Amino acid sequence: LNLPIHGSNPQYLYESLKIPMPGEWLDFSVNLNPLGQPEPLSSLLDSGKIDFSDYPDPRHTSLRLKLSSVEGFDPEGILVGNGAAEIIQLIACHLQGKKVAVVHPAFSEYELACSAFSCSIEHVIPSNPPEFEDFYNGIVRADAIFICNPNNPPGTVMDPALIERIVRFAGEKGCLVIIDEAFHDFLPQGDTCKQMLKVHTNLIVLRSMTKMFSMAGLRLGYAFMTVEMKEVLEKYQTQWSVNSIALKAGEVCLEQEGFVLRTRGYAAEERAGMFAFLGQNDFAFSQSKTNFYLMKDNRLQEQLDLITFLLQNGIVPRHTYNFPGLEGRWIRMAVKDKAANKRLMEVLQQWRAK
Ligand SMILES: Cc1ncc(COP(=O)(O)O)c(C=O)c1O
């Protein structure tokens, strides 16, 4: 199997499994906001009024100041990037040749980026629920550890007290901790580890704006860190890597508190409906708190037959073959809008009736 390494762009999944692409499909493989974009963002983009004739601000000053006031964080410790993915790349560049621990299963870019910069990678696969001891060896042996929280793909959240203990211990051992909060704004309370930076300097907290605001094609992310770390990472960054439209869009997104709250409520309600259906129909699911979850047919070992059936019926799932710790035993699904989730339930019912 030569399956795509990420969700989205479903044509590649159809192609790799040699399944003809139907005329219509619903993409559950990408974890974007089920409500789409907030209206002010769409209006801004539709207005055609963003001037991109000149170079964008390479210091991202206006967006950083706005982030600083909204998030209550020193603007000098905020790094803006062309998606969180660019910041992961900058961190990998900084860690060149070092030992890096990655807590799995998790987003694959940490490992891909660090491998590209000749880091040696150690997998940490915690128990369920995770315990401090699960992380001990990884921290002692590595120069840096990546933790995704809320975690992609299961959508689960780690106990903040455990994270704090990990960060403190890592600090004592000279290990940098990168906490990826790309999906934190979907959590009921928007939980974050950002405040730990007041005490712990061995921490980077990563954020993405592409999911909550459905602007994955525009690319925008940022991260909180010490001023010293920001000065190191920005030296590796391509000048003007974040374009003017993304910078302006980011400022508009920071004013969309009502939209964020509505999204959280909507995603929680749709998720609960989906989980009730899955439970009643002998599918297992992860205890997700976000806009995606893992599921599997309890009656199958491997999920490939189900993936094939879904694709044939215009439902695009995200396989988990390239997630260490999952190896294809689960499928990741986005929480989409009501109509799409209803369609997914219908197709799963047809699968059960087969
Ligand atoms: C956990 C996680 N972090 C970071 C990213 C990258 O986000 P961005 O689109 O901001 O580069 C993704 C994208 O899927 C993700 O799932």
The ligand as an SDF file (V2000), in Angstrom:
LIG
                    3D

 16 16  0  0  0  0  0  0  0  0999 V2000
   -1.7010   18.5540   14.9170 C   0  0  0  0  0  0  0  0  0  0  0  0
   -1.3740   19.4150   13.7500 C   0  0  0  0  0  0  0  0  0  0  0  0
   -0.4410   20.3550   13.8780 N   0  0  0  0  0  0  0  0  0  0  0  0
   -0.1190   21.1630   12.8580 C   0  0  0  0  0  0  0  0  0  0  0  0
   -0.7330   21.0390   11.6390 C   0  0  0  0  0  0  0  0  0  0  0  0
   -0.3450   21.9450   10.5280 C   0  0  0  0  0  0  0  0  0  0  0  0
   -1.1760   23.0590   10.5640 O   0  0  0  0  0  0  0  0  0  0  0  0
   -1.0370   24.2280    9.4960 P   0  0  0  0  0  0  0  0  0  0  0  0
   -2.1180   24.0410    8.5010 O   0  0  0  0  0  0  0  0  0  0  0  0
   -1.2150   25.4840   10.3190 O   0  0  0  0  0  0  0  0  0  0  0  0
    0.3170   24.1460    8.9080 O   0  0  0  0  0  0  0  0  0  0  0  0
   -1.7160   20.0700   11.4490 C   0  0  0  0  0  0  0  0  0  0  0  0
   -2.3710   19.8960   10.1500 C   0  0  0  0  0  0  0  0  0  0  0  0
   -3.1180   18.9780    9.9070 O   0  0  0  0  0  0  0  0  0  0  0  0
   -2.0410   19.2400   12.5420 C   0  0  0  0  0  0  0  0  0  0  0  0
   -2.9680   18.2840   12.4270 O   0  0  0  0  0  0  0  0  0  0  0  0
  1  2  1  0
  2  3  1  0
  2 15  2  0
  3  4  2  0
  4  5  1  0
  5  6  1  0
  5 12  2  0
  6  7  1  0
  7  8  1  0
  8  9  2  0
  8 10  1  0
  8 11  1  0
 12 13  1  0
 12 15  1  0
 13 14  2  0
 15 16  1  0
M  END
$$$$
